[in-house]
C-alpha cells in the first residue's frame, strides 16, 4: 500500500512540474524572476525577448513565446522594439 501512495505522490509531482513549465512567460515576468532569484547578471527586455548580460559583458538572448523563453543562437532574432 505504501508503494501505491509513493507512486501517486511522484505522479502528482511530475504533473505539477510539467504544468508549471508550460505556462507562457513574458519577458517582463522572466526578468522579474531573474532579479528576484538573485542570479548574477542584468536582465533587460527587448521586444518579445530578454537579454541577459553576464558579469563578463556577454549578451545571451532568449525569445519568449507561448511555450516560455528559450535561448536563441543570435540576438539578431530579437527585435529592437515591439512591432506596431
Steps between C-alpha positions, in 0.01 A plus 500: 500500500787736582645452148168601346493821703861580406428436131192725518695782667781475244245512218335810647842665539599427140171635362530812716850573373395442139198728529702779662762491227234522228371842605595782268755742637517858384839671482401720794405196711825326408710801607304532825567133582867548407536807723307344790721190488815704555664341196808685371477722195251755375169412333337745257209466261521556126178445310387144571847403626707528813865590483714366784828687528745288695764628739750462213294732278371224273139527378284189500160539335186299568195520274173484697205327333192314620722214615726718716838662439767307310861584425562610139826468308512863393365813671410632153192276528370743763340821373625832632143599592144367494341489152236767449 
